[in-house]
Amino acid sequence: MVEGANPSAAPVISVVVADDQTTVRDGLATVLSLLPDVEVVGEARDGAEAVELVRTLTPRVVLMDLRMPGIDGVAATATIVAEHPETAVLVLTTYADDASIAGALRAGARGYLTKDAGRSEIAAAVRSVASGHTTLAADVAGRLVSALGAPAQPARADLTDRELDVLRLMAQGRNNSEIARELFIGVSTVKSHINSLFSKLDVRDRGQAIAYAHRAGLAV
């Protein structure tokens, strides 16, 4: 058994690896190919190739570097999320500065790891984002909380039960359509709840709302 997976129970997760460094890209593909529930279906040298591979292969997960020539990882992530919301983007990068983290999450990335992550952490993150959850390295989550949010307020005192449900699902990386299906409501209703909770929490975007959810213990 590899990395604690149960291949008889877990569906195969198709993955595209995007990194401009050949050695890194090949190494990640090799590590992932050892997992019984993961199949590397494509490799991209830059953001443009990643977008095209997603259009052709519709993988479940893209393991995305941020700093690449041409179309970078943030721009590629935004395009992939807009065109293929069923594909989860997991950032794996050298950079853990506030701007990089915020940019990736605002573009729609469901996970963010740095390249010092071990094999087990990468494997767990791939499985997590493939299941619709948000996965952040511990140091990344800490930087996100301090960079994007004001001191936490008691969430349950301000938000309705339905707004809390929407916020929890946002923190798990769900898009509006997925939230609507989960809660059996319309997409327009989801947008209304999001606008309301943005106003109540005094945040500008999903990245800040997710940071609030982590501080309030709602990102479960």
N, C-alpha and C positions, 0 to 999 in steps of 0.2 A: 504493500500500500504506500502511496506517495503523498506526502504533505497532509495526511489525515483524511483524505477524501474517500468516499464510498462510491466507486464507479458504477455499481449496480443500481444505486439510488439516484445519482445526480445526472441530469441531462448534459450533453456535451455543450460547452460554451465556446462559440467561435470568436476568435480574437484577431484583430489586425494590430501589428506593432508599428508605431511611427517614431523614428528617431533618425537624425541625420548622420550619426556615427555608426559605421558599419559594424564595428566590434560590439558596441552596446546593443544594437538591433539584433545581431546574430545571437548574442549571449542571452538576451531576453527570450528570443524565440526558442532557444534550446531549453531554457529553464521551464518555460510554459509547456513545451511539447512533452515534458516528463510527467505532467499532471494527467491522470487518466480521464478527467472530465473537461479538459481544455484542448481545443484544436486551433493552432495558428493557421489562419487561412490566407494571410497576406502580410507583406512587409512594405512600409513606405519610407522614403528617404526625406520627405518634407510634407508640409501641410497639404499642398495641392494633391500629391499622390494619395495621401490619407483620405481626402474627400472623395477622390475618384474610386478608390478601393471600396469605400463604404457604399457608394452608389451601385457598384457592381456586385459586391459580395454580401451586403447588409449583415455585417457581423453583429454579435451581441455586445461586444466590448471593443473599444479602441484604447490601446495603451499608448498615451500621447506624450511626447516630449513637447516642451514649450518653445525653446529657442531653436528654430530651424530656418534655413534660408527660404526666401520667397514668402509664401503664406506660412505664418508662424502657428504654433499650437493653439493659441487663443482664438485666432480667426478661423482656423480649421474646426475647432470645437464648436464655435457658434454656428458655422454652416452645417455641420453634421447634425447638431441638435435640432436645428430648424427643419432640415430636410428629412431626417430619420430619427424621430424622438424615441424610437424603440432601441436605438443603439446607445449604450452608455459609454461615456468618455471617462477614462481613468488617467489622470495626469501623473506621469513619472518623470521628474525633472531634478536637475541639480539645484534649482533656485527655490528658496523658501521665503523670499521677501514679501512684504505686505502687498505690493502692487501685483506681483505675479499670482499670488494666491487669490486675491480679490478678482483679478481679471479672468482667471480660469473659471472660478465659480460663477461669476456673472455671465460668462459665455455659456454656462450650462453643464460644466463638468460635474460628474457625480462623485468623484473621488480625487484625492490629491496626496501623492506620496513623493518623498525625495529619494534620490538614487542610492542612499545608504540603506534603504529598506532591504531586509533579507528575503530569501526565497519564500519563506512561510508567510511573511507579511504581504508580499505581492500576490501570492496565490489566494490568500484570504480576501484581499481587496478586490481581485478580479471576480471572485464568486459573489462578494457582497454587492458590488455595483450591478452585476448581472441579475441579481435578485431584486433590484430596484431600490437599494439602500444607498445612503451617502457614507463614504469612508474617507476619513481624514487622518493622516499621521498625527500623533499626539502633539508634537511641537507645532504642526500646522494649525490644528484646532485652537491651540492657545494663542497663536499669533492672530488668527482670524477674530477671535473673541475680543482681544485687546485693540485690534485695528479698526474693526467695523462697528463696534457698538458702544453706546453709553452704558453707565452702570445699570444693571438689570433692575427692572421693576417687577412686582408680582404679576405674572402673566395672567393667572386665572382671575384676578380682580378686574381686569380690563377687557379681556376677550370673551366672546360667547363660546359655548361648547363647540359649535360648528367651526368657528374661527380657529379654535385650538386644534381641532381635527385637521383642518387645512394646513395649519402651520406645522404640525407633526409630519404630515405627508410631504410637505415642501422640504423639510429638514432631512427626509429620507431620500431626496433626489427625485421625487415624482414630478412630472410635468402636469399642466392643467388638465389635459385629457385623462391622464391616469388617475388624478385626484377625483375627477368627476365620476369615473367608473367605480372607484373604491367607495365613494360616499353616496352613489346612486343619485347624483344631482347633475344639472346641466353645466357645461363649460362656462356659460355666461354667469351662472350663479357662483362658480368657483372664482371667477375674476372679480365679482362683486365682493366676496369674502376677503380676497387678497387685498383689494383696494382699501377695505375697511380696516383690516389688521395693520396694513402699512401706516394708515393714518393714526391708529391708536398707539402703535409702538413708535411712531415718529421715525420710521426708516424709509429709505428711498427705493430699495430694490430687494430682490430675493437673497442676495448675499448677506445683507444686513439682517434680514429676517431670520436666515439660517443661523447667523451668529447669535441672535437673541435666543433662538430655540435651544442652542447648546448651553448658553448661560443659564437658562431657566429649567434645564433638565428635561426638555421636551423632545430632544433628538434621539429617540429610542426606536 
